[in-house]
Amino acid sequence: MLTEAGRRRTFAIISHPDAGKTTLTEKFLLYSGAVQEAGAVKARAGRRRATSDWMAMEQQRGISITSTAIQFNYQGHVLNLLDTPGHRDFSEDTYRVLAAADAAVMVLDVAKGIEAQTLKLFEVCRARRLPIITFLNKLDRPGRPPLELLDEIQEQINLRPTPVTWPVGIPGDFRGVVHRPSGDFVRFTRTTRGTTMAPEEVVPAPRAAQEHSEAWAAAQDEVDLLTAVGASLDLPSFLAGDSTPLFVGSALTNFGVRHLLEAVVDLAPPPSPRLAADGVRRALEAPFSGFVFKIQANMDKAHRDHIAFVRVCSGRFERGETLVHQPSGRQFSTKYAASMFGAERNTVEEAYPGDVVGLVNAAELRIGDTLYATEPVAFPPIPTFAPELFATARPHDTSRYKQFRRGLSQLEQEGVVQVLQDPDGDPAPILAAVGEMQFEVLTHRLSTEYGAPVHLTLTPHRLARRTDSTTAAALSSTRGVKILRRTDGTLLAAFESPYWLDHLQGEHPEWVLESILTE
Ligand code: G4P
């Protein structure tokens, strides 16, 4: 069991849309031998998308809404790549995927650096102390000076970059990289759109100095500077989420992909005993346990299916085994278990800590639920994040009220939006989200899957904090604040202005106003 767990690396790639996440995912598969030619994943996803209305919306927007887990082997290791949805804006889904990952690869476009829209995503990783490996992508094109990007990472997310490879030549006139641990130069050769692995030529430093005199000297100066300021690989601080090993390259032309993949294997941590709600860590070799981090329903209209994605925390999962659903205490059959490759499903027979299993027809499972075999355990709930958008929801057609409520309850259970109620006001539900996309998905699905088109009216509130009943009572008569109750009983204080919140917090430091909402 420990050997199997030790071989696994479970990680997510996080990036701003267009930074190259999809391209890099494909290249990982190419380098692992899981696909013969890059382009396969996109093509495969495209074929499948055309078969479902739900996916049609994704296609229209040119984005991927659904997240999947891809498993592949590399150098005797099993890599589980959790795909975070590449939204133009945030969604709570992304945060939940990060709760199931042991590390993240942050892809930055060298021309853009850290973009405001995705800053929050990186901050979440940082706050959760998830070890992050950084990949500076698109060095085959003109971009910003890499040293400037190091400053940006340090300043904006308070993460100390420690480059392992460093570019020789400038973005746009990229010659290759210095591999700092060996001091060698790895020369870059362009491949046609990178359909095959990039040829890599390792050149000893003295020859590199002769052949690329100026570019090499400039790179050496920068490397000396990095060494002088202590920006060198530091494993303990990486594992603590304080520093980030940084690699440079070009996913499109495959350059630097191998270094990065090796870093995932060599540096990213294997699954470790997970902390349970009682404060005790569940040993990896304990009987099976896992938790649901994502639910997808009605992906395929013909089947009305409902898939719960479970991250294995301990023990061996065997398809067919009967587990216990911790919150209800009921038995749960795992006859229909699947692993995902792109949009295709394969039956999974067994899985180990770090792996992701898709349980089909799992309508009773909720996000955060624990499943176990023989030895009981409960993992803490997955934190939810303070919503920033609020809207009152009313069905267009009041005769469809029942369908509207049923749809809303299902979509809430899947975590598409949070459903709130104003205890003293309008009985219409108030929906809350961290990204606008969540509302779009909800509107689309209520109408197509439940035949209950909905009318959403945005409220003026811009942020919320979890609160308690004492603070809620004190705030209830304050202007610009609304107290709302989530279905699970959590009290939220919604504010119209962040300045107002700051002001109130300054005046009343004793008030409970938390930004990450644990249950
Ligand atoms: P995403 O999943 O993060 O949204 O990004 P994706 O991989 O789809 O990449 C976005 C665009 O950037 C794509 O171009 C892709 O080819 C390009 N790209 C990715 N990595 C590199 C790189 O290292 N160098 C360069 N020059 N470009 C890169 P596109 O025109 O939008 O799509 P396509 O027509 O190439 O598929």
Residues whose N, C-alpha, C, O or C-beta is under 5 A from the ligand:
A	BS01	G4P	S15 H16 P17 D18 A19 G20 K21 T22 T23 L24 G86 N137 K138 D140 R141 G249 S250 A251 L252 T253
